[in-house]
Amino acid sequence: MKQIYLLLLINFCSTVFLKTPIQAQKKLSIIGSSTAQCFGITGDSCFVGRLKNFYGNAVQFTNLAVSGSNVYRGMPSSYTPPAERVNETPDINYNITAALSSNPEVVLVNYPSNGYDVFSVAEVMFCLRTINAAAITAGARCYITTTQPRSDPASFTSGETRRKMAEIKDSVLQQFGTFAINFWDGIVNPADSTIITELGQGDGTHLNNKGHAILFQKVKDKDIFLLNSPLPLSFVGFSATTGNGETTLQWITAMEKNIRHFELMRSIDGIQFSKIATIKANNTMQNNRYSFTDKSPLPATSYYQVVAINLNSHPDYSQTIKVL
């Protein structure tokens, strides 16, 4: 009997005096650049600070965003950049590998513009896909933000860079679907692709309190911890094998519910995809295995992606894989 009273006393003390939560905290890791680092913004006004206030003690935040960082800096620690980007090595203290070391449930990736006046669309999307794949492999849900408008330095005012920024935005929304967050619309002045004046800090790059309030609302509406949303379809695996001039694609899903069908997509550049097949869904909650053979693959490199279309025509996207 004394042992029972002792256990009750220990539990009471740990709950009241140490304020140990009854339920384990959810964990969010953030990687990115100055927007997520809250450049020029007080903590509570920054979209990250607003998220902290919104979730309170229910979520443990690890914010590894660093001003000036870019998608190459966020790559896994094992990644070696190509010769033309030899100086863009992963930042091992602030990259996706570091973000995953705390075993987060969710990773938020926010690289809105740094380097995009130099990097190609294909480079940016390759890095974002690699970061996303690392998170998925570690068992975390990964949300990727789009580009944000920018007009400083002058290289961001060229027509070519403005078109590129818009193309990256569209590519992120298309490739990551449910797991993309649109940080472009509502921030951009469509007349010249700059930040809407009343939302900027005046430096052509960073948002003010009002701008961050919009970003916070976009993340909040996404319901990244699925507090008010059903679990999305889960792509457990996606792989490809080649032989005899053919490419066989295999993918595994879980938690299928109300899925109309799958669309198998193919691309020559990893940006613009075309549908090559439609496959009926099993719609069972256990693991489902699918296979399709592309008997006429592209002559050079091919990129493949699977899109699940639900009964409301809403798409969920797999990772993109590259086949040589």
N, C-alpha and C positions, 0 to 999 in steps of 0.2 A: 504494500500500500504506500509506503514511504517513497518507493521508486516512482510510482505513478504521480504522486504529488511533486516530486522533484522534476520529472519530465514536463509536467504542466507549467511549473515555475520557470524552467529554462525557456520553454516556448513563449510564455508571456513576456519574459524579459527581452528576448531577441526580437519580438514583434513590436513591443512598446518602446523600449529604450534604444535598441539598435535600428528600429524602423525597417526591419527586413520585410520586403514585400511578400505577400502570400503567393503570388504568381511570379514566375521568372520574367524578367524584363525582356522585351523584344529588343533586337539590336539592329542599328542602321549604321552602315559605313558609307562615307561620302568621299569620292575622289573628284578632282577637278581643278579649276583655276580660280581667278580672283572673284568671280561672282559668288561661288560657293564659299570662298574664304571670307566673304563679307567686306570686300575692299571699300573703304570710305563710308561704311554704314555701321551704326551701332548694333550690338548683338541682337537686341529685341526687334529691330526694324528689318534686319536681313531676313531673307526667306528661310535660312537655316535656323535663325533665332526664333522666328515665328513658329517653325515646326516644333522646336523644343518646347515652347510654351503650349502649343496645341496638344502634344502628346504627354507632356509632363513627365512624371517618373516612370511611366509605362514603357518608355523607350530609352535605351542607352545609345548615345550618339558617339561615333568616332569620325571626326571631320579631318580628313587628310588633304583637303584642297589647299593648293599653293599658288599664289599669284605668279603669273607668267608661265605656268605649266601647260603642257599640251598632250595630245593623244599618245604620242610616242613615250612621253614620260610616265604615262599611266599603264603602259604595257606590262605583262608579267615579267618578273625578275629574270626568267630564263631566256627572254627574247633578245636576239641580236639584230639590230637594225641593219638595213642594206647599206652598201658602201656610200651611196649618195646622202645617207642620213646618219653617218657614223657618229656624229656628235649628239644625236637624239636617243641616248640610251635610257632605259627605264630608271626612274628614280625609286630605288628600292625601299626608301622610307615612306614614300607617299603614293605608291602605285597600287594596282589591283591586288597584287600578292600581299602587300602590307595591310590593305583593307580587309582581306579575307582572313587574316591571322586572328581576328577577334571572333571568328565564326558568326558573322552577321546573318540575320534572316533576309535582309534586304541590302542591296548596294545601289547607291545613286551615283551616276556618272554624269558630270557636268563640265564638258570641255566645249565651250560655245564658240570660240573664234581663234585662239592663239595658233599661229602658224598656217591658218587656212588661206592666207594670201600667197603662201608658198606651196603647201602640200596640195597634192591632187585630190579629187573627190575619192578616187579609188583607194588612195593611201589612208585617208581619214576613215573611210568605211571599213577597211581591213583592220585598222587598229580597234575601232569600236566593236567589231564582230569578235575579235580576239579577246578583248577585255570581257565582253559579255559571255563568251564561251567559258572563260576561266571561272567566272562567278557561277554559272550554271553547273559546271563540273563540281564545284565546291558545295553545291546544294543551296545556293542563295538565289533569290529572285533579283534580277538586275534591271533597273530602269535607266534608260538613256535619254538625256535631254537633247533637243535639237540645237542648232546654231542660234545665236542672238545677233541682232543687227549691230553694226559697228562702222565708224567712219574715221577712226584714227588708228594707225598712221595713214598717210595719204594712199598707200597701196590698197586700202580697203574701200576707197572711193571709185576705183576703176570699175568699168562695166563688167569686165571679166570676173573680178573677185566677187562682186555683188551677185552675179549669176551663180557663181560657184557656191556661195553661202546659201542661196535659196535652194540649189540642187542638193546640197548636203542635208538641209532641213527636210526636203521631200524624201530623200533616201532613208533618213533615220525613221521617219514616220512610216514609210512603206516596209522597211525591213524588220523593225522591232515592234510594230503594231501596238498591241495592248501595253507593251513595256516601253513605249516611247512617250516622252512628255514634251509638248509643244511650247517651247520658250521663245517662239518667233512671233506667231500671231498675237495681236494685242499689244505687242511691244514695238513692232516695226511700223515706220511710216511708209506705206506702200508707194508713195510718190517718188521716193529716192532711196529706199532701203536703209534709212538711218533710224536711230532710236527716236521715238516720239518725244518731242522736246520736253514735255512736262514729266516724263518718266526717267530722264537721264540726269547724271551728275554734271553734265556740261563738258565732259572730256571726250565725248564721242565713243566711249567704250563701256562705261559702267552705269548701272541703274541707281536711282535714288530710292527713298523709302517707298514711294508710290509704285515704282517699278517692281521692287522686291515683294510688295504686297500682292501683286499680280502673280509673280512666280510662286509664292507660297500657296495661293489659291489653286493654281494648276496642280501642284504636288498634292495638296490636300484632296482635291477632287479625284485624283488618280487612286486614292485609297490604297497606298502601297503596302499596308499591312493587312489588307483584305478584311477590315473590321466590319464593313457593310456590304461586301461583295462576295459572291461565291468564288471558290477557287477556280482559276482559269485552267484550261486544258494544259497538261504538262507534257512537253516533249522530253522524254527520258533520254533518247539517243537518236542520232542521225549519222549515217556513215555511207561510204561508197566504195565499191570495188570495181576494178576494170579488167577486161580480158576479152580476147577475140573481137576487138573493135567495138565492144559494148560497155556500158556503165550500169552497174546494178546499184540502186539506191535502196537502203533499208532504214526504217525509222520505227521507234517505239514510243508509244504514248501511254499516259495514265490519266485517270479522271475524265474520261470521255463522257460527255453528256450533252444531248441536243446538238450534236455535230452533224451537219448535213453531208459533207464530203470533204476530202482533201484535194488540194490542187498542187501538183508538182510543178515548180517553176525552174526555169533555166536561164542563165545569163552568160554573155561573153565577157563582161567587165565587172560583174558583181554589183552593178548599179541598176541597170534596166533589165527587168525580168519578163519572160514570156511563159505562158502556161503550156506544158507539153503533155499533161495527163490529168485526169480526174479519177479519184479512187474513192469508193464508197467507204464510209466510216462504220466501225463495229459498234460504237456507242456502249462500251462496257467500262466499268470503273477500274478493273484490273489492267495490267499491262497488255497492250495491243501491239502486235507486230505487223508491219506492212513492208511490201517489197515491190519495186517497179524497175524494169530494165529499159534503159534508154538505148535503143538499137541503132540510133543514128546520132551519137554525140557530136558536139562541135569538134572541128579538126584540131584546135589548140586547147587552151584552157577553158574549162566550163565551171560555172558556179551554180549550185543547186540550193533550193530552199523549198520547204513544205509549208503550205498555208492551209490551216483548218478553217472551214467556213461553217458557222453555226446556223441555227434555224432563222436567226434574225439577220443573216448575211454579214455578221461581224467576223473579221479575220483574226486568227491567232497565228503567229509566225514562229517557225523553227529557227535555229541558227542557220547561217549560210555556210556551206562547205565548198571547198575549192578542189577541183579534180584536174590533174594535168594529163 
